Amino acid sequence: MNILDIEDLSVVFTTDTGDVPAVGGVSLRVRPGETLALVGESGSGKSTVALAAMGLLPGNARASGRVSVDGTQIVGAGEAELARLRGRTASMVFQEPASALDPLTRIGRQIAEVVRNHRPVSRAEAAREAVELLRKVGIPEPERRASAFPFQLSGGQRQRVVIAMAIANSPSLLIADEPTTALDVTVQAEILDLLRGLAADSGTGVLLVTHNMGVVADFADRVAVMLRGDVVETGSVEEVLLRPTHEYTRRLLAAVPRLRVGGEETEPVGEEGPVPLRGEKSVPVGADSKTAPPVVRLREVTVRFGRGPGAVRALDGVSLDVRPGETVGLVGESGSGKSTAARVALGLVPTNSGSVSLFGSDLGRARGRARRALLSGVGVVLQDPVASLDARMSVAECVAEPLRMHRRGMPAPERRERVAEALELVRLPRELARRGPRELSGGQRQRVSLARALVLRPRLLVADEPTSALDVSVQRTVLEVIAELQGDLGFACLFVSHDLAVVQEFAQRVVVMRAGRVEEQGPTMSTLLHPETEYTRRLIAAVPVPDPVAQRRRRAADRTGATA
């Protein structure tokens, strides 16, 4: 018996601008102990299918067809019946753990509440189970962490907590919607090992929604490819990833960035190295740019959060430069300090020691109008578009916000045209300007954030995980847009990412960070192909490749090495 049966599912959303069909006639199945990966571009309908399977579609959605979870019909079921099923028979791991967790409730209590909602156990017993679940998902010091609030944990630890809540009652079906999107490669590998073990040990069926083809190759048994609300290809992971039959699947796989590692290079690697995403107009990283004054410079920067013996040293003597027309990739594990370094460059985090120079001026000493003038030359793309876009504004108002702040004399018609141009630059139609951020997919919201960053035509773009929420084809398009604009305008880019394959294609130089310090830095191709430190080699080894045969071979080699 299939744990999940979907037959001829259609979903239509009612909006202020009319009905929007999201899913049309989708049929899928998941067997016990099997993982089905649902892949496709942003807006293809894959997350809508996952929400429909849990009975979590919003009130403006109309669903038809049949969805059965362990024999229970979901479409048309009452809320009481769905409440008994959720968390017990079926559970969901959401894409954004920060949104899924209550910021005002301790971690242990949130997990215990899930246990007690479905089983008649005492508070003390549920609290003990919560600690054991934290231990099971690999949280260090689970007894102490059970008393922590979500904001006191790293992104990877919060995702583990969400998984602990999802498996608390041993569900038959686990739906994971982009469970590793915001995680660095080493934490991602640990989360996948955890989910793989759950499926093998308890026979849990898994519906995995993702755009990461490396994760699909590493974790899935079967794959279903969605395009504009329809399933266009299904099959085993080997068939779909290695022998795709549909043109869209082939195009999707062709867009996947592939990390080249030592011994695999086919071109000689030098100081400048091949940068596949760069076109003819891109600014060369040659002698001129190397001698030009840095757009942003950090020198021996130290940042501490908190005071006394409990203070955390987020940055410890960090030095880096970004020159005109250059892209510098900042990489490292969660908590390595890479996002803190980017925020220091933006003047958002004060330093305890060291200096920060922006466009040749001391950012730490700039005040008032001088500081605003400096920062008006910086565009920012943050990791979480949900938090960075005001839900009360339209898309047009969100994109126009920097113009209203820094170009106050600009006439309204010119401002509207600049907004429309910025949306087109990131491959969004002008008609989306009237919608609200919540009416868009995650990938579309991230492109709105990018449009807002580019609308001022900045001299420096600081991008903190700008493509983590994007599917591979949209990611490629967005990065090509940034590279093309960088070639035209010559702005510098500080690019924070955990995706080493993207950094290898996009950045000329890379800075590898660990525990608040610079582990190593240098030209991207030589640093990632021939790393000098064991830490960098471990980061590279944790990146899954979009080839299921090769990935199984790598996993077996890792197990052999760990056993030896």
C-alpha positions in Angstrom: 0.0 0.0 0.0 1.3 3.5 -0.9 1.7 5.8 2.1 0.9 8.8 -0.2 -1.5 8.6 -3.2 -2.2 11.7 -5.3 -4.5 11.3 -8.3 -5.5 14.1 -10.7 -4.8 16.9 -8.1 -5.6 20.4 -9.3 -5.2 23.6 -7.3 -6.4 27.1 -8.2 -5.7 30.2 -6.1 -8.2 33.1 -6.0 -6.5 36.5 -6.0 -7.5 40.1 -6.3 -6.4 39.9 -10.0 -8.3 36.7 -10.8 -7.9 33.0 -10.5 -4.4 31.6 -10.7 -4.0 27.9 -11.6 -1.1 26.4 -9.6 -1.4 22.7 -10.1 -3.2 20.8 -12.9 -3.9 17.0 -12.9 -0.9 15.8 -10.9 -0.7 12.1 -9.9 2.1 10.8 -7.6 2.7 8.0 -5.1 5.2 7.4 -2.3 5.7 3.9 -0.9 6.8 3.1 2.7 10.6 3.6 3.1 10.8 5.3 -0.3 12.0 8.9 -1.0 10.3 10.7 -3.9 12.0 14.0 -4.9 9.7 16.6 -6.4 11.8 19.0 -8.5 11.1 22.0 -10.8 11.5 25.7 -11.1 10.2 28.3 -8.7 6.5 28.6 -9.2 6.2 25.1 -10.8 3.7 24.0 -8.1 5.9 21.6 -6.1 5.4 23.3 -2.7 1.7 23.5 -3.5 1.5 19.8 -3.9 3.3 19.3 -0.6 0.9 21.6 1.2 -2.1 19.9 -0.4 -0.8 16.5 0.9 -0.9 17.9 4.5 -4.2 19.7 4.0 -2.4 23.0 4.6 -3.5 25.0 1.5 -4.5 28.6 2.3 -8.1 29.7 2.4 -8.0 31.2 -1.1 -7.1 27.8 -2.6 -9.6 25.4 -4.3 -8.4 21.8 -4.6 -9.9 18.9 -6.6 -8.9 15.4 -7.2 -7.8 12.7 -4.6 -5.1 12.9 -2.0 -4.8 10.0 0.3 -2.3 9.7 3.3 -2.2 6.2 4.8 -5.8 5.7 3.6 -7.1 9.0 4.9 -8.7 11.3 2.3 -7.2 14.8 2.6 -9.2 16.8 0.0 -12.5 17.8 1.7 -11.5 16.4 5.1 -12.6 18.3 8.2 -10.1 20.3 10.4 -10.4 17.9 13.3 -9.6 14.9 11.2 -6.6 16.7 9.7 -5.4 17.8 13.1 -5.3 14.1 14.2 -3.3 13.2 11.1 -0.7 16.0 11.2 2.2 15.3 13.4 1.2 11.7 13.9 0.6 9.9 10.6 2.2 12.7 8.5 4.7 15.4 9.4 6.3 18.3 7.5 9.7 19.9 7.6 9.3 23.5 6.4 11.8 25.4 4.4 12.3 28.2 6.9 12.8 26.9 10.5 12.8 30.5 11.9 9.2 30.8 10.7 8.2 27.3 11.9 9.4 27.8 15.5 7.8 30.0 18.2 10.5 32.6 19.1 9.1 33.0 22.6 9.0 29.3 23.6 11.9 27.2 24.6 13.0 24.4 22.2 12.3 21.5 24.6 8.8 22.7 25.3 7.9 23.1 21.6 9.0 19.5 21.0 7.2 18.2 24.1 4.0 19.9 22.9 4.0 18.0 19.7 4.4 14.7 21.6 1.6 15.5 24.0 -0.8 16.6 21.2 -0.9 13.0 19.9 0.0 10.7 22.8 -1.2 10.5 26.4 2.1 11.1 28.2 2.9 13.3 31.2 4.7 16.6 30.9 7.8 15.1 32.5 7.9 12.1 30.1 7.3 14.5 27.1 10.2 16.6 28.3 12.5 13.6 28.5 11.4 12.5 25.0 12.2 16.0 23.8 15.8 15.7 25.1 16.2 12.3 23.5 14.9 13.6 20.2 17.4 16.4 20.3 20.1 13.9 20.9 18.8 11.7 18.0 19.0 14.6 15.5 22.6 15.4 16.6 22.1 18.5 18.8 25.1 18.8 21.1 24.4 19.0 24.9 20.6 18.3 24.4 19.7 18.7 28.1 21.1 22.3 28.0 19.8 23.1 24.5 16.3 22.0 25.4 16.1 25.2 27.6 17.3 27.4 24.7 15.2 29.7 22.6 15.3 29.4 18.8 17.4 32.6 18.3 20.1 31.1 20.5 20.7 28.3 18.0 22.4 28.3 14.6 20.5 27.9 11.3 21.6 24.2 11.1 20.6 23.5 14.7 17.1 25.1 14.2 16.6 22.9 11.2 17.5 19.9 13.3 14.9 21.0 15.9 12.2 21.2 13.2 13.1 17.7 12.1 13.0 16.5 15.8 9.4 17.9 16.0 8.5 16.2 12.7 9.7 12.7 13.8 8.5 13.0 17.4 5.6 10.6 16.8 7.2 8.3 14.3 5.1 9.4 11.3 4.5 7.1 8.3 5.0 10.1 5.9 7.6 12.9 6.1 7.2 15.8 3.7 10.4 17.9 3.6 10.1 21.2 1.7 13.6 22.4 0.9 15.0 21.0 4.2 18.6 21.9 3.4 18.3 25.2 1.4 19.8 27.5 4.0 22.4 25.1 5.3 26.1 25.0 4.6 27.4 21.8 2.9 28.7 20.0 6.0 25.5 20.5 7.9 23.5 19.6 4.8 25.4 16.3 4.6 24.6 15.5 8.2 20.9 16.4 7.8 20.6 14.1 4.8 22.3 11.3 6.7 19.8 11.8 9.5 16.8 11.7 7.1 18.2 8.7 5.2 18.6 6.8 8.5 15.0 7.6 9.5 13.6 6.2 6.3 15.7 3.0 6.5 15.1 2.4 10.2 11.3 3.1 10.5 10.1 2.6 6.9 9.0 6.3 6.7 8.1 7.4 3.3 9.6 10.8 2.3 8.3 13.4 -0.2 11.3 15.7 -0.8 10.7 19.1 -2.4 13.9 20.6 -3.6 15.8 22.4 -6.4 19.2 21.0 -5.3 20.0 18.2 -7.8 23.0 17.1 -5.7 20.6 16.5 -2.8 18.3 14.6 -5.1 21.2 12.4 -6.3 22.3 11.8 -2.8 19.0 11.0 -1.2 16.1 10.2 -3.6 14.9 6.8 -4.9 12.6 8.3 -7.6 12.2 11.8 -9.1 9.1 13.7 -10.4 9.8 16.8 -12.5 7.2 19.6 -12.5 6.7 22.4 -15.0 4.0 25.1 -14.7 1.8 22.9 -12.5 2.2 19.6 -14.4 4.4 16.5 -13.9 6.4 16.2 -17.1 8.7 13.3 -16.2 9.0 10.6 -13.5 11.3 7.7 -13.0 14.1 6.4 -10.9 16.8 8.8 -9.8 19.3 7.2 -12.2 16.8 7.4 -15.2 15.9 11.0 -14.6 19.3 12.5 -13.7 21.4 10.4 -16.1 19.0 9.7 -19.0 16.4 12.4 -19.0 13.8 12.2 -21.8 12.0 15.5 -21.5 13.6 18.7 -22.9 12.8 20.7 -19.8 14.5 18.1 -17.5 17.6 18.2 -19.8 17.6 22.1 -19.6 17.2 22.0 -15.8 20.1 19.6 -15.4 22.3 21.7 -17.8 21.8 24.7 -15.5 23.1 22.8 -12.4 26.5 24.3 -11.3 29.0 21.5 -10.9 31.9 21.9 -8.5 35.2 20.9 -10.2 37.7 19.3 -7.8 41.4 18.6 -8.0 42.2 16.0 -10.6 39.0 16.7 -12.7 40.1 20.0 -14.3 40.2 20.0 -18.1 41.6 23.5 -18.5 44.8 24.9 -17.1 44.2 26.8 -13.9 45.9 30.2 -13.4 45.5 33.3 -11.4 42.5 34.4 -13.3 41.0 30.9 -14.0 37.9 30.2 -16.1 34.8 32.0 -14.9 31.9 30.5 -16.9 29.2 32.9 -15.8 31.1 36.0 -17.1 30.4 37.4 -20.5 32.6 39.5 -22.8 31.7 42.7 -21.0 32.8 41.6 -17.6 35.6 43.6 -15.9 38.9 41.6 -16.1 40.7 41.0 -12.9 44.1 42.0 -14.2 46.9 44.4 -13.1 44.7 47.5 -13.2 42.0 46.1 -10.9 44.7 44.6 -8.6 46.3 48.0 -8.1 43.1 50.0 -7.9 42.0 51.2 -4.4 39.6 48.7 -2.8 35.9 49.5 -2.8 35.7 47.9 0.6 38.6 47.0 2.9 38.6 45.2 6.3 41.8 45.3 8.3 42.3 43.1 11.4 38.6 43.4 12.3 37.4 41.9 15.6 33.8 41.6 16.6 32.5 40.3 19.9 28.8 39.7 20.8 28.0 40.0 24.5 30.2 40.9 27.4 32.3 39.1 30.0 33.2 35.4 30.0 30.2 34.5 27.9 31.0 36.9 25.1 31.2 35.3 21.6 34.0 36.3 19.3 32.3 36.4 15.9 35.3 37.8 14.0 38.9 37.5 15.1 41.4 39.6 13.1 39.7 39.4 9.7 41.3 41.2 6.8 39.9 41.2 3.2 39.7 43.5 0.2 37.1 43.8 -2.6 38.3 45.8 -5.7 36.3 47.5 -8.5 34.6 45.1 -10.8 35.7 42.1 -8.7 33.6 39.4 -7.0 34.9 38.0 -3.8 33.2 34.8 -2.5 32.9 34.4 1.3 32.4 30.7 2.2 32.4 28.6 5.4 30.2 26.7 7.7 27.3 28.1 9.6 28.7 30.3 12.4 32.0 30.8 10.6 31.5 34.6 10.6 31.0 35.1 6.9 27.6 36.9 7.3 29.0 39.0 10.1 31.9 40.1 7.9 29.4 41.2 5.3 27.4 43.2 7.8 30.6 44.8 9.1 31.2 46.0 5.5 27.7 47.5 5.5 28.2 49.3 8.8 25.4 47.2 10.4 27.7 45.6 13.0 30.1 47.8 15.0 33.7 46.5 15.4 35.6 46.1 18.6 38.9 46.7 16.9 40.3 47.0 13.4 39.2 49.3 10.6 36.6 49.3 7.8 37.1 51.4 4.7 34.2 52.0 2.2 35.0 53.8 -1.1 38.2 55.1 0.4 36.5 56.6 3.5 36.6 55.4 7.1 33.1 53.9 7.6 33.5 53.9 11.4 34.1 57.7 11.6 31.4 58.7 9.0 28.3 60.3 10.5 25.0 61.8 9.4 24.8 62.8 5.7 28.3 61.6 5.0 27.5 58.1 6.2 24.2 58.1 4.2 26.0 59.2 1.1 28.5 56.4 1.5 25.8 53.7 2.0 23.8 55.0 -0.9 26.4 53.4 -3.1 25.8 49.9 -1.7 23.1 47.5 -2.8 22.1 44.7 -0.4 20.5 41.3 -1.0 19.8 39.4 2.2 19.2 35.7 2.6 15.6 35.7 3.8 13.3 37.6 1.4 10.3 37.0 3.6 11.9 39.0 6.4 13.5 41.7 4.1 10.3 42.6 2.2 7.5 44.5 3.9 4.3 42.4 3.5 2.2 45.6 3.7 3.8 47.0 0.5 3.4 46.1 -3.1 6.3 44.8 -5.1 6.7 48.2 -6.8 6.8 50.0 -3.4 9.4 47.5 -2.0 11.7 48.0 -5.0 11.2 51.8 -5.0 12.0 52.2 -1.3 15.8 52.9 -1.8 14.9 55.5 -4.4 12.5 57.3 -2.0 15.3 57.3 0.7 18.3 58.3 -1.5 16.8 60.0 -4.6 14.1 62.1 -3.0 13.9 64.5 -5.8 13.2 61.9 -8.5 9.8 62.5 -10.2 7.2 59.7 -9.7 7.0 58.7 -13.4 10.8 58.3 -13.5 10.8 56.3 -10.3 8.1 54.0 -11.7 10.1 53.4 -14.9 13.3 52.7 -12.8 11.3 50.1 -10.8 10.0 48.5 -14.0 13.5 48.3 -15.5 14.9 46.7 -12.3 12.2 44.0 -12.4 12.9 43.3 -16.0 16.7 43.0 -15.2 16.0 40.2 -12.8 13.6 38.5 -15.3 10.3 39.4 -13.6 7.4 40.7 -15.7 6.3 44.3 -15.0 2.8 43.2 -14.1 4.1 41.7 -10.9 4.7 45.2 -9.5 1.1 45.4 -8.4 1.2 42.2 -6.3 2.2 41.8 -2.7 5.3 39.8 -1.7 3.2 37.0 -0.2 1.6 36.4 -3.6 4.9 35.4 -5.0 7.0 32.2 -4.8 10.2 32.1 -2.7 12.3 32.5 -5.8 10.3 35.4 -7.1 10.6 37.2 -3.8 14.3 36.7 -3.8 14.5 38.3 -7.3 12.4 41.2 -6.0 15.1 41.7 -3.3 17.7 41.7 -6.0 15.8 44.3 -8.0 15.6 46.5 -5.0 19.4 46.2 -4.5 20.1 47.1 -8.1 17.6 50.0 -8.5 20.2 52.5 -7.2 22.9 51.2 -9.6 25.3 50.6 -6.8 29.1 50.7 -6.7 29.2 47.7 -4.3 26.7 44.8 -4.1 26.7 42.8 -0.9 24.8 39.6 -1.5 24.2 37.3 1.5 23.1 33.9 0.1 21.2 35.6 -2.7 20.5 32.4 -4.6 19.8 29.9 -1.8 16.1 30.0 -2.3 16.3 29.8 -6.1 16.0 26.8 -8.4 19.0 26.0 -10.6 17.7 27.6 -13.8 16.5 30.8 -12.1 19.7 30.9 -10.1 21.7 30.7 -13.3 19.7 33.5 -14.8 20.0 35.8 -11.8 23.8 35.2 -11.6 24.1 35.9 -15.3 22.2 39.2 -14.8 24.5 40.2 -11.9 27.6 39.3 -14.0 26.2 41.3 -17.0 25.4 44.3 -14.9 28.7 44.1 -13.2 30.4 44.1 -16.6 28.4 47.2 -17.7 28.6 49.2 -14.5 31.9 47.9 -12.9 30.5 47.5 -9.4 32.3 45.2 -6.9 30.5 42.3 -5.3 30.9 40.7 -1.9 29.2 37.3 -2.3 28.4 35.3 0.8 27.4 31.7 0.0 27.5 28.1 1.2 27.2 26.8 -2.4 30.8 26.2 -3.4 29.9 25.3 -7.0 28.2 28.7 -7.5 31.2 30.5 -5.9 33.6 28.6 -8.2 31.7 29.8 -11.3 30.9 33.3 -10.1 33.7 34.7 -8.0 37.3 35.6 -9.0 38.6 35.3 -5.5 37.4 33.3 -2.5 37.9 33.8 1.2 37.3 30.6 3.4 36.3 31.4 6.9 36.2 29.2 10.0 35.3 30.1 13.6 35.6 33.9 12.9 39.0 33.7 11.2 40.2 33.6 7.6 41.3 30.0 7.1 42.7 30.6 3.6 42.1 32.9 0.6 43.2 33.3 -3.0 42.1 33.0 -6.6 38.9 30.9 -6.7 40.0 28.2 -9.1 43.4 27.5 -7.5 42.0 27.7 -4.0 39.1 25.3 -4.6 40.9 22.9 -6.9 44.1 22.8 -4.7 43.1 23.8 -1.2 45.9 24.3 1.3 44.0 23.5 4.5 42.2 20.3 5.7 39.1 22.4 6.6 38.7 23.6 3.0 39.2 20.0 1.7 36.5 18.8 4.1 34.1 21.5 2.8 34.7 20.5 -0.8 34.2 16.8 0.0 30.8 17.5 1.6 29.3 19.0 -1.6 26.9 16.4 -3.2 27.3 15.9 -7.0 24.2 15.7 -9.3 25.1 12.1 -10.3 23.5 9.4 -8.2 26.1 6.7 -9.1 29.0 9.0 -8.4 27.4 10.2 -5.2 26.8 6.7 -3.9 30.5 6.0 -4.6 31.6 9.1 -2.7 29.3 8.2 0.3 30.8 4.7 0.4 34.3 6.1 0.3 33.4 8.5 3.1 32.1 5.6 5.3 35.2 3.5 4.5 37.4 6.5 5.5 35.5 7.1 8.7 35.7 3.4 9.6 39.5 3.1 8.9 
